Amino acid sequence: MLLAALAIRIESRGPVLYRQERVGLNGAPFQVIKFRSMRTDADAGGAGWTVKNDPRRTVLGATLRRLSLDELPQLWNVFVGDMSLVGPRPEQ
């Protein structure tokens, strides 16, 4: 995770982690944490669904997504009880 964070920091400006509000158990909102895989201005036109070969991705972000490494920081969400390792993904 440290190598991924360092690579993101070297590749582009902006935060290493991306936070997004999601809805958890019983409708409770929480901040899901991911490695940033898109440009910092990707949400400028409003949050949207990603598509295959999304032009907002960074070069490193494409690799992180392909290997699902962008999801590793979500282990913190599991640790603090916002998410579980099994079950449906929290909705946006």
Accessible surface in RSA format (square Angstrom, percent):
REM  Atomic radii and reference values for relative SASA: ProtOr
REM  Chains: A
REM  Algorithm: Lee & Richards
REM  Probe-radius: 1.40
REM  Slices: 20
REM RES _ NUM      All-atoms   Total-Side   Main-Chain    Non-polar    All polar
REM                ABS   REL    ABS   REL    ABS   REL    ABS   REL    ABS   REL
RES MET A   1   117.10  60.6  78.74  52.1  38.36  91.3  56.21  47.8  60.89  80.7
RES LEU A   2   148.85  82.9 141.05 100.9   7.80  19.6 144.73 101.6   4.13  11.1
RES LEU A   3   146.22  81.4 141.92 101.5   4.30  10.8 142.13  99.8   4.09  11.0
RES ALA A   4    15.85  14.6   8.23  12.7   7.61  17.3  14.04  19.8   1.81   4.8
RES ALA A   5    23.69  21.8  23.01  35.5   0.68   1.5  23.35  32.9   0.34   0.9
RES LEU A   6    97.65  54.4  93.58  66.9   4.07  10.2  97.19  68.3   0.46   1.2
RES ALA A   7    36.35  33.4  28.94  44.7   7.41  16.9  33.88  47.7   2.46   6.5
RES ILE A   8     3.40   1.9   3.40   2.5   0.00   0.0   3.40   2.5   0.00   0.0
RES ARG A   9   130.76  54.9 120.51  61.4  10.25  24.4  49.48  67.6  81.28  49.3
RES ILE A  10   133.90  76.2 105.05  78.3  28.84  69.5 111.21  80.1  22.69  61.6
RES GLU A  11    68.41  39.3  35.29  26.7  33.12  78.9  35.98  69.6  32.42  26.5
RES SER A  12    31.31  26.5  21.79  29.1   9.52  21.9  30.68  65.3   0.63   0.9
RES ARG A  13   217.55  91.3 206.03 105.0  11.52  27.4  83.96 114.7 133.59  81.0
RES GLY A  14    24.81  30.6   0.00   N/A  24.81  30.6  18.66  51.2   6.15  13.8
RES PRO A  15    78.22  57.0  70.67  64.4   7.55  27.4  77.46  64.0   0.76   4.7
RES VAL A  16    23.63  15.5  21.03  19.0   2.60   6.3  21.03  18.3   2.60   7.0
RES LEU A  17    65.78  36.6  56.87  40.7   8.92  22.4  56.87  39.9   8.92  24.0
RES TYR A  18    71.80  33.5  69.11  39.3   2.69   7.0  62.60  47.0   9.20  11.3
RES ARG A  19   138.42  58.1 116.04  59.2  22.38  53.3  37.61  51.4 100.81  61.1
RES GLN A  20    29.87  16.7  25.73  18.8   4.14   9.9  16.24  34.6  13.64  10.3
RES GLU A  21   104.81  60.2  92.73  70.2  12.08  28.8  24.85  48.1  79.96  65.3
RES ARG A  22    17.52   7.4  17.10   8.7   0.42   1.0   0.42   0.6  17.10  10.4
RES VAL A  23    67.09  44.1  60.94  55.2   6.15  14.8  60.94  53.0   6.15  16.7
RES GLY A  24    19.80  24.4   0.00   N/A  19.80  24.4  10.99  30.2   8.80  19.7
RES LEU A  25   150.55  83.8 133.39  95.4  17.16  43.1 139.99  98.3  10.57  28.4
RES ASN A  26   145.99 100.7  98.85  95.5  47.13 113.5  40.65  97.8 105.34 101.8
RES GLY A  27    48.13  59.4   0.00   N/A  48.13  59.4  23.80  65.3  24.33  54.5
RES ALA A  28    54.88  50.5  49.26  76.0   5.62  12.8  54.41  76.6   0.47   1.2
RES PRO A  29    88.30  64.4  68.60  62.5  19.70  71.6  68.75  56.8  19.55 121.5
RES PHE A  30    22.75  11.4  12.95   8.0   9.81  25.5  22.75  13.8   0.00   0.0
RES GLN A  31    81.38  45.5  74.98  54.8   6.40  15.2  40.81  86.9  40.57  30.8
RES VAL A  32     1.16   0.8   1.16   1.1   0.00   0.0   1.16   1.0   0.00   0.0
RES ILE A  33    16.17   9.2  16.17  12.0   0.00   0.0  16.17  11.6   0.00   0.0
RES LYS A  34    26.69  13.0  26.69  16.4   0.00   0.0   7.04   6.3  19.66  20.9
RES PHE A  35     7.84   3.9   4.95   3.1   2.89   7.5   4.95   3.0   2.89   8.3
RES ARG A  36    13.56   5.7  10.51   5.4   3.05   7.3   9.79  13.4   3.78   2.3
RES SER A  37     6.51   5.5   3.73   5.0   2.78   6.4   0.00   0.0   6.51   9.1
RES MET A  38    21.74  11.3  21.34  14.1   0.40   1.0  12.53  10.6   9.22  12.2
RES ARG A  39   109.37  45.9 102.44  52.2   6.92  16.5  54.72  74.8  54.65  33.1
RES THR A  40    85.93  61.1  51.12  51.8  34.82  83.0  25.21  33.9  60.72  91.8
RES ASP A  41    80.25  56.2  68.99  68.7  11.26  26.6  36.30  85.4  43.95  43.8
RES ALA A  42    13.10  12.0   4.99   7.7   8.11  18.4   5.69   8.0   7.41  19.6
RES ASP A  43    61.38  43.0  48.69  48.5  12.69  30.0  27.52  64.8  33.86  33.8
RES ALA A  44    90.53  83.2  45.47  70.2  45.06 102.5  59.01  83.1  31.52  83.5
RES GLY A  45    84.20 103.8   0.00   N/A  84.20 103.8  44.39 121.8  39.80  89.1
RES GLY A  46    43.30  53.4   0.00   N/A  43.30  53.4  33.58  92.2   9.72  21.8
RES ALA A  47    75.72  69.6  39.18  60.5  36.54  83.1  39.56  55.7  36.16  95.8
RES GLY A  48    38.17  47.1   0.00   N/A  38.17  47.1  27.17  74.6  11.01  24.7
RES TRP A  49   188.99  75.8 172.98  83.7  16.01  37.6 143.66  76.6  45.33  73.5
RES THR A  50    63.57  45.2  43.09  43.7  20.48  48.8  16.90  22.7  46.67  70.6
RES VAL A  51    99.02  65.2  84.24  76.3  14.77  35.6  92.66  80.5   6.35  17.2
RES LYS A  52   185.89  90.7 154.09  94.5  31.80  75.7 108.11  97.3  77.79  82.9
RES ASN A  53   105.62  72.8  88.65  85.7  16.97  40.9  24.46  58.9  81.15  78.4
RES ASP A  54     7.09   5.0   4.08   4.1   3.01   7.1   0.74   1.7   6.35   6.3
RES PRO A  55   110.54  80.6  86.54  78.9  24.00  87.2  98.30  81.2  12.24  76.1
RES ARG A  56    39.42  16.6  39.42  20.1   0.00   0.0  25.49  34.8  13.93   8.4
RES ARG A  57    72.26  30.3  55.08  28.1  17.18  40.9   7.06   9.6  65.20  39.5
RES THR A  58    21.25  15.1  13.30  13.5   7.95  18.9  17.62  23.7   3.63   5.5
RES VAL A  59   130.80  86.1 121.38 109.9   9.41  22.7 126.80 110.2   4.00  10.8
RES LEU A  60    40.22  22.4  37.04  26.5   3.18   8.0  40.16  28.2   0.06   0.2
RES GLY A  61     0.37   0.5   0.00   N/A   0.37   0.5   0.08   0.2   0.28   0.6
RES ALA A  62    29.82  27.4  26.81  41.4   3.01   6.8  26.92  37.9   2.90   7.7
RES THR A  63    49.60  35.3  49.53  50.2   0.07   0.2  26.69  35.8  22.91  34.6
RES LEU A  64     5.64   3.1   5.64   4.0   0.00   0.0   5.64   4.0   0.00   0.0
RES ARG A  65    74.70  31.4  59.90  30.5  14.80  35.2  19.83  27.1  54.87  33.3
RES ARG A  66   173.87  73.0 139.43  71.1  34.44  82.0  77.49 105.9  96.39  58.4
RES LEU A  67    97.53  54.3  76.07  54.4  21.46  53.9  81.06  56.9  16.46  44.3
RES SER A  68    68.02  57.5  60.44  80.7   7.59  17.5  27.06  57.6  40.96  57.4
RES LEU A  69    64.60  36.0  64.60  46.2   0.00   0.0  64.60  45.4   0.00   0.0
RES ASP A  70     5.47   3.8   5.47   5.4   0.00   0.0   0.00   0.0   5.47   5.5
RES GLU A  71    49.35  28.3  45.80  34.6   3.55   8.5  27.21  52.6  22.14  18.1
RES LEU A  72    58.40  32.5  56.50  40.4   1.91   4.8  58.30  40.9   0.11   0.3
RES PRO A  73     7.75   5.6   5.24   4.8   2.51   9.1   7.68   6.3   0.07   0.4
RES GLN A  74    13.23   7.4  13.13   9.6   0.11   0.3   6.84  14.6   6.40   4.9
RES LEU A  75    92.05  51.3  88.02  63.0   4.03  10.1  88.33  62.0   3.72  10.0
RES TRP A  76   139.64  56.0 134.58  65.1   5.05  11.9 116.96  62.4  22.68  36.8
RES ASN A  77     2.07   1.4   2.07   2.0   0.00   0.0   0.00   0.0   2.07   2.0
RES VAL A  78    39.24  25.8  29.96  27.1   9.28  22.4  29.96  26.0   9.28  25.2
RES PHE A  79   157.94  79.0 128.88  79.8  29.06  75.6 136.21  82.6  21.74  62.2
RES VAL A  80    71.96  47.4  37.27  33.7  34.69  83.6  45.03  39.1  26.93  73.0
RES GLY A  81    61.51  75.8   0.00   N/A  61.51  75.8  29.66  81.4  31.84  71.3
RES ASP A  82    54.83  38.4  39.00  38.8  15.82  37.4   5.24  12.3  49.59  49.5
RES MET A  83    35.04  18.1  17.51  11.6  17.53  41.7  28.25  24.0   6.79   9.0
RES SER A  84    72.14  61.0  52.85  70.5  19.29  44.4  40.89  87.1  31.25  43.8
RES LEU A  85   138.06  76.9 102.04  73.0  36.02  90.6 104.57  73.4  33.49  90.1
RES VAL A  86   122.56  80.6 113.78 103.0   8.78  21.2 118.59 103.0   3.97  10.8
RES GLY A  87    61.16  75.4   0.00   N/A  61.16  75.4  28.15  77.3  33.01  73.9
RES PRO A  88   134.62  98.1 105.35  96.0  29.27 106.4 116.33  96.0  18.29 113.7
RES ARG A  89   134.86  56.6 121.28  61.8  13.59  32.3  73.81 100.9  61.05  37.0
RES PRO A  90    21.45  15.6  10.30   9.4  11.16  40.6  18.02  14.9   3.44  21.4
RES GLU A  91   119.18  68.4 116.18  87.9   3.00   7.1  52.84 102.2  66.34  54.2
RES GLN A  92    93.27  52.2  47.70  34.9  45.57 108.5  32.48  69.1  60.79  46.1
END  Absolute sums over single chains surface
CHAIN  1 A     6495.0       5076.4       1418.6       4206.5       2288.5
END  Absolute sums over all chains
TOTAL          6495.0       5076.4       1418.6       4206.5       2288.5
